[in-house]
Amino acid sequence: MFDPTSRYYNLQTLQLTTADGRKIAFKERRFLPQGQDLPLLMEVTVKNSDRLDVIAARTLGVADQFWQICDANNAMKPAELTAEPGQRIRVPLPRA
């Protein structure tokens, strides 16, 4: 259902049976980790032209792993992490 690099990959797939007997598959809820508890790879200072996917590609090696940086910074809105140049953001060690 999800690619192995997805934040949802390791979540259990559950099933709901509706009143009319239909079965609906869904992923269990993902609880965000506490960013300060994630092992730190480095901190990055945001520049004017930075985007989160570019930072993820440069530091983690894969642009679509930006969500790991969001988790490390307790960010619910990814764009806020790069909104202010000069801001420092945490980049965690990559996780599988």
Secondary structure as GFF3:
##gff-version 3
##sequence-region A 1 96
A	DSSP	beta_strand	13	17	.	.	.	ID=ss1
A	DSSP	beta_strand	23	27	.	.	.	ID=ss2
A	DSSP	three_ten_helix	35	37	.	.	.	ID=ss3
A	DSSP	beta_strand	40	45	.	.	.	ID=ss4
A	DSSP	alpha_helix	52	60	.	.	.	ID=ss5
A	DSSP	three_ten_helix	63	65	.	.	.	ID=ss6
A	DSSP	alpha_helix	66	72	.	.	.	ID=ss7
A	DSSP	three_ten_helix	78	82	.	.	.	ID=ss8
A	DSSP	beta_strand	88	92	.	.	.	ID=ss9
###
